[in-house]
């Protein structure tokens, strides 16, 4: 194959993947107005048909069919999986990416092949070719993790505030659902917590039971304390108990976890900053020497041994960056 044609094909593929990544990031990062249309049209039609059937066949059979319609809504959206294992399907749902796991793996394979071809056509060493094969899929996976983290931060910012407001309303004697709706209305319009609460209320209005609506609360957000909140609501509806005391303890736990997370980020921030500063100084120094003393720098790239040494150093630097990110990636 002609080298020019190969380069053109690689550029076109890189552009297509870039557009796809931008689209997925834009669609997955926003947790605002798009949450308003999260209830599927299939659920609306099912509930409407069951309500019409209620008028014709009576309340007893219609309630049974309405429960079936609510259960059928799970086929239109992803169900909450009881397993604690974070699968790729869950991660795509948490990041709000509208692709399947097979499509995600296919994009990673395409990126890996593109990276390998670019490194081979550039005449790089075997180590950099292997790095070019393994690095693009990891970067694509990092974009997904960024989308998940963005939604987590958007939810976590208002989550303890909503819990404290909710506890205050419960202590005044307000009901569970009414209190949650009132607490959510006190948040910003673009708040992800508010939109999740409004989505739960909308499910209740469409005919789902309280247990089904509460179980689906925040199912697209990867938050460690969210399951505790859901289970507390469900248990309070089933067996009763002091829900306000439980949620107050949960709010304190969320606050402490937020503080510890911020301390951990601050602790590793200096290490990351020093690594970036060293890399920037080395790059600027190389550029300066290339312009001021080209006779000292250019032969190092044209000579085969010098080129091999330079590529080996570049390989070690990239591996060092990746290893530092793995070590400083503290999950709380």
Beta strands, then each sheet from edge to edge (+ up, - down):
end
